[in-house]
Amino acid sequence: MKTTDFQGPAIVLRKEVLELFILDLCKPIKNIKPDLPIDITILEQPTVLENVSTTMLTQHIASGQKIFVAYYRKKPVGYLFATTSQCWVGEIQDSLMVAPKEIYLFNAYVYKELRGRSIYPALLSHTAQYYKEKSFKNALIFTAQNNITSVKGIKKAGFKYSGDIHFRNFLGRKCWEYSRRKSDSRSYFIHEV
């Protein structure tokens, strides 16, 4: 499906391709063990995390979103945001309307010095298990098509490719092209309807 929008001229040339991956939470979740002992907890109060301001953390926590943080030797080494409600996806300038009993995972990050040690897929599988126990049906995550490392981590956690989104912004004319989904997910983007 292709949708376009023009909100006036802008000096913007942008092209993004995001791939959607979905994990069926009704099926068994892989238990990913990273190469080092980590503890994963839900952040209750803002703390110092790499690449995220405490103001942003406060806003996400206040809005009901969950932030799963991986700790190694009592220090944060990675995190993953999760929401069950509408969420802005800046890469494609559209809002995702998260369906009931579905969870959207985003803003995943692992500290550079510990990448490649399966922390990212461990965060994904831990978070998926958390929502599975709360009777959620699907977990969704997007990544840039050219982010091979992220794609590998997502697949290692058991997520399956479900479709992609091509977004272009050429001088203010925005174009979204959504491929047909290969899953039963009911979440959708505003411009997808």
C-alpha positions in Angstrom: 0.0 0.0 0.0 1.3 3.4 -0.9 0.4 6.7 0.8 1.7 10.2 0.2 1.4 13.5 2.0 2.6 17.1 1.3 3.0 19.4 4.3 4.6 22.3 2.4 8.1 22.7 1.0 11.0 21.6 3.1 14.7 21.1 2.4 14.7 17.4 3.2 15.9 14.5 1.1 15.5 11.3 3.0 15.0 7.6 2.3 14.5 4.9 4.9 13.7 1.2 4.7 12.5 -0.4 7.9 12.0 -4.2 8.2 9.2 -5.4 10.6 9.8 -8.5 12.7 7.2 -10.2 14.8 7.4 -12.8 17.5 4.3 -15.0 18.2 4.1 -14.9 22.0 1.7 -17.9 22.1 4.7 -20.1 21.1 7.7 -21.0 23.2 10.2 -18.1 23.6 13.9 -18.8 23.1 16.0 -18.4 26.3 19.1 -16.5 25.1 22.1 -16.7 27.3 24.6 -13.9 26.7 28.4 -14.5 26.9 28.6 -12.9 30.3 26.3 -12.9 33.3 23.7 -10.1 33.1 20.7 -9.2 35.1 17.7 -7.6 33.3 15.3 -5.5 35.3 12.6 -2.9 34.5 13.7 0.6 35.2 11.5 2.1 37.9 13.2 5.5 38.1 15.4 7.5 35.7 19.1 6.7 35.9 22.1 7.4 33.7 22.0 5.5 30.5 24.2 6.0 27.5 22.5 7.9 24.6 19.3 8.7 26.7 18.6 11.8 28.7 17.0 11.5 32.2 14.3 13.8 31.0 13.4 11.4 28.2 13.5 8.4 30.6 11.1 10.3 32.9 8.7 11.0 30.1 8.7 7.4 28.9 8.2 6.0 32.4 5.4 8.5 33.1 3.6 7.5 29.9 3.5 3.9 31.0 6.2 2.6 28.8 8.7 0.0 30.2 12.4 0.2 29.9 14.3 -3.1 30.3 17.9 -2.6 31.3 20.7 -5.2 31.2 23.2 -4.8 34.0 26.7 -6.4 34.2 28.5 -6.0 37.5 25.7 -3.6 38.6 26.3 -1.2 35.7 24.0 -0.8 32.8 25.2 -2.3 29.5 22.1 -2.2 27.4 18.4 -1.4 27.3 15.2 -1.8 25.4 12.0 0.2 25.4 8.5 -1.3 25.2 5.1 0.2 24.7 1.5 -1.1 24.4 0.1 2.2 23.1 0.6 4.6 20.2 4.3 5.3 19.5 6.0 7.8 17.1 8.5 6.1 14.8 10.9 8.9 13.8 12.7 7.1 11.1 9.6 7.0 8.9 7.7 10.0 10.5 4.6 8.0 11.3 2.8 6.8 14.4 2.4 3.1 15.1 -1.0 2.3 16.6 -0.2 -0.7 18.8 -3.1 -3.2 18.9 -4.5 -4.7 22.2 -2.4 -7.6 23.4 0.6 -6.6 21.2 3.8 -5.0 22.3 6.1 -2.7 20.3 9.8 -2.9 21.2 12.1 0.0 20.2 15.2 2.1 21.1 17.3 -1.0 21.7 20.9 -0.2 22.5 23.9 -2.2 23.8 27.0 -0.4 25.0 29.8 -0.5 22.3 32.4 -2.3 24.5 30.0 -5.3 25.0 28.5 -5.7 21.6 28.6 -9.1 20.0 28.0 -10.9 23.3 24.3 -11.7 22.8 23.1 -9.0 25.2 20.7 -7.6 22.5 18.9 -10.9 21.8 18.8 -11.7 25.5 17.0 -8.4 26.2 14.6 -9.2 23.4 13.8 -12.7 24.6 13.6 -11.6 28.3 11.1 -8.8 27.3 9.1 -11.2 25.1 8.8 -13.7 28.0 7.7 -10.9 30.4 4.8 -10.0 28.0 4.0 -13.6 27.2 3.4 -14.2 30.9 0.9 -11.3 30.8 -1.0 -13.0 28.0 0.2 -10.7 25.1 -0.1 -12.3 21.6 2.6 -10.6 19.5 5.8 -8.6 20.0 6.9 -6.3 17.1 10.2 -4.6 16.4 11.5 -2.6 13.4 15.1 -2.2 12.3 16.8 -0.4 9.4 17.2 -2.8 6.5 20.9 -2.1 6.3 21.5 -2.8 10.1 22.8 -6.3 9.6 23.9 -6.7 13.3 20.4 -5.7 14.5 18.7 -8.1 12.1 20.9 -11.0 13.3 20.1 -10.2 17.0 16.4 -10.0 16.2 16.4 -13.3 14.3 18.5 -15.0 17.0 15.7 -14.1 19.6 13.2 -15.9 17.3 11.5 -13.0 15.6 10.3 -13.6 12.0 10.4 -11.1 9.2 6.9 -9.9 8.4 7.3 -7.0 5.9 8.9 -3.7 5.3 8.2 0.0 5.0 9.8 2.3 2.4 9.7 6.0 3.4 10.8 8.9 1.2 10.8 12.6 2.0 11.6 14.7 -1.1 11.3 18.5 -0.5 8.4 18.0 1.8 6.5 15.4 -0.2 6.4 12.3 2.0 5.7 8.9 0.6 5.2 5.7 2.6 5.0 2.3 0.9 4.0 -0.6 3.2 4.4 -4.2 2.0 1.7 -6.7 2.8 2.4 -8.3 6.2 3.2 -12.0 6.7 1.6 -12.2 10.1 -1.6 -11.8 12.1 -0.5 -8.6 13.8 -3.3 -6.0 14.1 -1.0 -3.0 14.9 -0.8 -0.5 12.1 0.6 2.9 11.1 -1.6 5.9 10.6 -0.5 6.3 7.0 -1.0 2.6 6.4 -4.8 2.8 6.6 
